[in-house]
Amino acid sequence: MAFAGTNISLSQPDITQKLTERIDDLKHRIAAWGKRIRRYTERSTRFNQNHLFQSDQKRLYESLERPMVSGTGPATNQADTSNQSPRNWN
C-alpha cells in the first residue's frame, strides 16, 4: 500500500517501526496526562476540603457523609441544595 504521490510503502520495516514508536510515545503521553489530571483532582479536593474545614466544619462533615459519584467528590443531594447556607442550620 503506497501513499499517494510518494514512494513510501507501509511494508517497509523502518516505517512500521517508526509508527509503532510514535504510537507508544503517544500512549505514554496520554498516561502521563491522566496521572497529572488525577493528581490535580486530588489536590483540588484536598484544598477545597481544607478550606471548607476552616470556614464551615458542619458542611464539610455533611459532604463527607454523602456517597461518592464516580470519584469526582461527594454526590450532591438535590433536597439538600436549599440547606447550603449556614443561616438554615438552626
Phi, psi and omega in degrees: 000121182250148175282145184298128176080009179227168176258020183270131179238142179289349178282349178287127185298326182291326178291314180295325178293318178296319178296317179298317178297319180294318178297316178298319178299317179294323177298318178295320179296319178297317179297320179295318178296321178299317178294321179296318178295319179298316178298318179298316181297316179296318180294318179296319178297315178300315180300313181295321178293320178297317179297317180294323178298319181287329185261324188205085185295324182298315179295324177299309183294326175295320180290329179288335180281342179287149178291150178279143178245112177049035174071012183265357181127178181298140179290142178270124177274123184299330179289334182272352185295332179283344181260026185279341182268146183298335183291344179270004185259052181273000000 
